[in-house]
Amino acid sequence: MGQTTSVPATTTTSPPSGCPMHQDLKPTQCPVDHAKPAQCPVDHSKPAQCPVDPQALNSLNQMPNLSQSPAPNQIIQLPLDRTESSIPRDQSAKWEYPSPQQFYNALVRKGWETPEEHVEVMVEIHNFLNEQAWQEVLKWEKRACDSNDIQLARFKGRPGEMSPKARFWMFAGWLLPSRFNTEPPFDRHDWVVRRPKTGDEVRYVIDYYSAPPEPDGSPVFSLDVRPALDSFGSIKERIAVATEDVWASFKERPSKQT
């Protein structure tokens, strides 16, 4: 199990050449200010809420009250439907992703210039990356407790707060730019996973990176998902996986040479 997963966007989630998520886009078209590295256009200042707009939870459904009204000067009518994720919130419900309209409103409130015609694609990519991140969490949890009966209790985006591991790789890229990536992650999330059988909670750190695009221009993203070093159990799992990765790489070398 690798700690980093490269996630190529499929055809349905590949943005057109002018999309804000596209690698070759001019800065003025993108809702993300590239002058500020590792900065997400979504406000993640509060945990346990939707990854787009941290507003107060509705007491009836424990979900954020996100505006579905069109933004001022909005021209294109955006869908209002929210997609249910595969990520359990508790024993009876799963987390829901924001609708394209809610996603757009969040970007507008942050002051980003967002092409309305690309919002739906941006939401698809946003949802796709979260699903992939959850699959990586499940791999870790399978090792730790051999159970898929886990829940995402709460989460928090921490844009601009580079994780220690991300800082390490940035330093490695500065020392050896030909070998290591020098681009910082464009976003970071901290997810707290609940293990219902024991009641334990485990924090995971997720760094989101942009990777070189596919030959056809489709964007590729890399997710570095791992348990935070908050407990002896998490430290042990991190060491075990790192050792396995090094050993697997060592065993592959002779076969490549022959």
N, C-alpha and C positions, 0 to 999 in steps of 0.2 A: 504494500500500500504506500503510494507516494504521498508526500505532504503537499505537493503542488500539482494541480490538475489543469491542463490546458483545455479550454472549452471553446471550440470553434462554433460560431453561430451558424445555425442551419439556414437553408434558403429562406424559410419563412421569417427568420429573425435577422436576416442580413439587410442592413440599411442601404438605401441608394447612395450614390456618390455624394449627394449634398446633405446627408443626414448628420445630425449633431454627434452621433456615435461613431461616424466613419473616421478612419485613421487619417485620411488625406484632406480633411475639412479645413477650410480657412478659419482662423480663430474667431472672426466676427460672427460666424454662423453657429458656433457651438454654445450651448447653454452653460457649459463649464468654463470657468475662467482659467485658461491654461497658464496665466501669469502667476497663479497661485497653485503650486503643486500639491497633490494629495488632498484636494478640496472637492467635496461632493456638492452638487447643486441642491441637494435635499437637506433640510434641517433635521438633524438627528439628535437634538439636544436633550431629549428625554427618553428614558428606556420604557420598555413594555408597551410600545405603541407601534402604529403602522410605520414602515420604513420611509414614508414620504413626508407626512405632516404630523409632528408631535403635538396633537391637541388633546384636550381632556377626553377620557373614555366615556362612552355612553353607559349609564348605569344599567340599562336593560340588556345590552348585548356585549358589553365590555370591549367595544370596538371604537376607534376614533370617530368623532363627528367631522367628517371631511366634506368640504363644500363641493356640491355637484353643479353649482351654478356657473354659467359661462363667465369668463373673466372680462373685464372692460376691454373694449376694442377687439374682442375675439371674433374672428370671421368664420372659421370652420367649426361646425358642430361636432363635438367629440363624443364618443360613446360613454355611457354612464354605468355600464355593467362592470361589476367587480368579479374577478376570477378567484375561485377558491384554490388555495395552494394544497400541496400534499403534506404540509407541515402541521402536525397536531399542536393545538394550543392548550388543550386539556383533554379529558377523556371523551368529551362529547362534541368538540368543535375543532375546526382547523383555521389557521390564519387566512385572511383574505388579502389579496393584493389590491392596490388602489385602482380605480378606473382611470382611463386616459384623461378624463376631465379633471379628476382630483390630482393626478400627477402633474398636469399642465398648470393647475392653479398653484401647486406648491412651487413650481419653478418660477412662475410669475411673481409670487410673493417674495422670492429671493432676488428678484430683479434681473433674471437671466433672459436674454433674447432667445426665444424658443420658436423655431418654425412649427406652426401648428400641424402641418401635414406630416410631420415626422414623429409626433408624440406617440402614436399607437405602436410604432416600431420600437421606440425607446422603452415603452412599458413591457413589450414582449421580451426584450433583452434583459430588462431589470428582473422580470419574473423568472426567466430562464436561468440567470446566474444564481438567484436565491435557491432554486430547486437543486442546482448542481452543488451548491454549498451544503445543503441539507444532506445530500447523498454522501458527501465527504464526512460530515459529522456522524452519520450512521456507521460508516466504516470504522471510525475511531471507537464508537460506542460498542460495536460488535466485539472489538478486541477487549475492551475494558470490562464489560458486564454481560456479553453474549446475549443481548436483548435488543429487540427493535421497538419495544414498548417504551419509547421516550417521547418527551414533549419539549417544545420550545417555549419555555416559561416567559421569557422576556428578552429583549435585545436593544442594543443602542448603537447608533452610528457614531463614529468618532473621527469625522473628517478633519484632517490637519494634525491629528495625533498619530505620529508614526510609531508603530510597534517596535520593540527592541530588535526583533528579528529583521524587520524591514530596514531599520537603521544599519544593522550589521551588513546586509546585502548591499546597501547603498555605499557603505565604506569599502566593501570588497570590490564593487564596481569602480570606485574611484582609484583603488590600487591597481586593479587588473581589468581595465575597461574592455579588453578584447575577449575576456572570458565571462564576465558577469554583467548583468543588466545594470544600467545606471539610471533607469527611470524609476521614480518612486511609485508606490501603489496609488491609484486614483481615489481609493476609498478604503475605509476600514470599518468593520462591524465587530461588535462583541455580542455573542449569543450566549444566553444562559440556558442550559439544557437540564430538564428535570427528569430524574429516574424514579417513576412512580413506585416501583417495588421497594425501594429503600428510602425514598424521600430526599436523596442527595441531589445537589445542584452542581453542575460543572460548567465553568465558563470557557467558551471557545473564542479564539481570535481568528478573524478572516481578513486577509489582505487581498484586495482586488487589483490586478495588474492588467494593462493592455499589452498584448503580445503582437508580434509581426503578423500582418494579415495573410489570409490564404492567397494562393496565386490568382484566384478570381476576384480578389479585393474584399472578400468577406472578412469582417473583423474577428479577431480571436482574443479571448480573455483568459487569464491565468488566475486561479484561485489558490491561495495558500491557507489551508484550513488546519488548525491544530488546537489542542486543549491548552489553555493558559497555564503557566507554571504556578498555579495557586495551591497545589497540594502534592503530597508525595506520590500519590497514584498517578497524577498527570505527568509529573516529572519522570516517573518510571516508564510510562507509555511513550513519552517523547524520546527518551534514550533508547528504548527498545526498537522503535521504528527507525530512528537514525542509524542504529547499528545494522539493522536488516538492510537498509538502503545501501550502506557502504559495502556490506558483504556481497549483496547482489551485484553491485557495480564491479567489485573485485573479481567475482566469478565470471563476469562477462568478458573481461579483458583477454584472457587466454584464447577464448573461442574466436574473438575478433582478429587476434594476431595470426591464428592458424587459418 
